[in-house]
């Protein structure tokens, strides 16, 4: 009984708040979305946008070893990647024997499920906060390795991201 009353009270409070503030954000009237003058839509910390690849600052290389686990478990098969021998490992600067050579995600096919993040053993892929990446070209939403690393770098800087394996316990 008490939980029902508590739930109704929360619903009434949130409804009253909705009457004061607009819920919908309006895009500008201009036809070109890429040259908007207003700020991007704000998102919560828990928001899952498009996937991005992370960068290891200590070694100076991506965390991704192109092991293909994320690609094998992706329900839409929107990703592809290739690997190469890691030149930094030969020099003794890195412990990763293999490293990503190319990586591509078709964002039109991605359903933002986060399965790729859950299966990654190397903390190499994260769900960024990026969500406004539309284009007018049919295959314009295919992002390759440099763009994915740039998205990941931006996400790491904005959120003070630390790999889960290096977090203090």
Secondary structure, DSSP 4 states (H G I P E B T S, - for coil): -HHHHHHHHHHHHHHHHHHHS--SPPPPSSS-GGG--SPPPP--TT---SEEE-EETTTTEES-----HHHHH-TT--EEEEEEE-HHHHTTS-S-SEEEEEEEEETTT-----HHHHH-SSS-EEE-S------SSTTTTEE-HHHHHHHHHHHHHHHT---GGGS--
